[in-house]
Amino acid sequence: MRFGFHISIAGGFSRIVERAKARGCETIQLFSRNPRGWKYSSLGEKDVEEFRSSIMASGLFPIFLHLPYLPNIASPKSKFYSRSIDGIAMDLERAQQLGAQYLIIHIGHRMESSEDQAIEAVSRGINQAFERVKNSVILLMENTAGQGTEIGYNFEQINKIIERVRQKKRMGVCLDTAHAFEAGYDLSRKDGIEKTLESFDKAVGLRQLHLFHLNDSKTPLGSRKDRHWHIGEGYIGLEGFRFLINHPSLKHLPGIMETPRKDTVEDLKNMKVIRSLIKQE
């Protein structure tokens, strides 16, 4: 696996490669704009050019863009539904501008809608975004912990969304280990991981899996509470991650950590731990 972190864009894109290298990253994830607001500025041509040049020189690959937190296309009655589709379309364009191969989205909260209505709303929103932006960026849906009215916490729901998307070749999945564990998929043991992969392959297909978010869980199996924790220090534990990252069907995939941090020191600790689990061939 190629390992990396979500890297802050504070101070501009020119600082991303430096921050990534300081953490020993081989791949990165970033926002293209403020993740907690709707407003955004256009990407500056010079800033984009410098960013793309620095990424090419760094050897960082693949590059993942993450959609901001506010968009929610799982609630069709929400006044923000159309705005959320606009947000996906905008970041599909920005991903291409920045040279990112993938855009990750949270599937969303159904709110007062039924599960079926939410699934239909998500697929409809993705179809509309794809019609507006025709490029090669792959859209990755991130599985959820099932907290509150979240959908996408089981693989069958994710598959139902993909089935309704017309341009299926532009779709994929980002599997968050903490969310999966919190939703009831036991990734702490070898047999649990094998069972989870079998379930994923049957429902969605392993070919659709493009990325892992490698996060331990601060809450127990099936808790439905989204709480990321440091690698090996949560309920998934070291053995779970050891088996996962060395699995023959998974070790070619990139892994991005979204573990808690106050400074670089926590990231360095998590990178050291995850790399210590790699089995030498």
C-alpha positions, 0 to 999 in steps of 0.5 A, a space after each residue: 500500500 501507498 500511505 498518506 494523510 489528509 493534508 491541510 490547504 491552509 496558506 495555499 496549495 504551495 505548502 501541500 507538498 512540503 507538509 506531505 513530505 514532512 509526514 512521509 506521504 506517498 499519496 495525499 488527500 486534500 480539500 480544494 476549498 473551505 470544507 465548512 462553508 459554501 463560499 469559494 474562490 476560483 482557483 488561480 491559474 498560477 497557484 494551480 500550475 505551481 501545485 501541479 508541478 510540485 506534485 509531479 516532482 514529488 512523486 506523490 500519487 494518486 491525488 484525492 480531492 475530498 468534497 467539503 462537509 456541507 453538501 448532502 444529496 441524500 435528502 431530496 426535500 432539503 433546500 440545499 439539495 440543488 446546491 449540493 449537486 452544484 458542489 459536486 460538479 464544482 469539485 469534479 472540475 476543480 479535481 481535474 484542474 488540480 490533477 487529482 484523479 479522484 473526488 471523494 464524497 460523503 453519501 449523506 443523511 436521509 433526514 426525513 426521507 425513506 432509505 429508498 428515497 435517499 438512495 434515489 436522490 443520491 444517484 439522481 444527484 450524481 447523474 446530474 453532476 456527471 451530465 454537467 461535468 464530463 471528465 475522467 475524474 472518478 467519484 468515490 463514495 465513502 461508506 458511513 458509520 450509520 450515525 443518525 440518519 446516514 445512509 451508505 453504512 452497508 454495502 448493499 445500499 452503496 450498490 443500489 446507488 451505483 446501479 442507478 448511476 448511468 456512467 458507472 465507469 466514473 464510480 468507485 468506493 472509498 472504504 473507511 475502516 473506522 466507519 465500516 467497523 462502527 457499522 458492524 463489519 468486524 475488521 479486528 480479526 482475520 476471519 472478520 476481514 475475510 467475511 467483510 471482503 466477501 460481503 463487499 465483493 458480492 454486493 459491490 465488487 472489489 474492482 470498485 474499491 479504489 481507496 482505504 481510509 485507514 482509521 482505528 475506531 474509538 468506539 466498539 463494533 457496531 456502535 454507529 458512532 463515528 469516532 476516528 482513533 490512532 492506528 492500533 490504539 482503538 477497537 480494530 487494533 494492530 492485528 486487524 490493520 496488519 492483516 488488512 494492509 497485507 491482504 493479497 487483494 488489497 495491498 495494491 490500494 492506497 491508504 489515507 489516514 484521517 487520524 486525530 492530530 494537533 501537529 505533525 507529531 501524531 501523523 509521524 507516529 501513525 505513519 511509523 505504526 502503519 509501516 511497521 505492520 508491512 510484512 517483508 516479502 
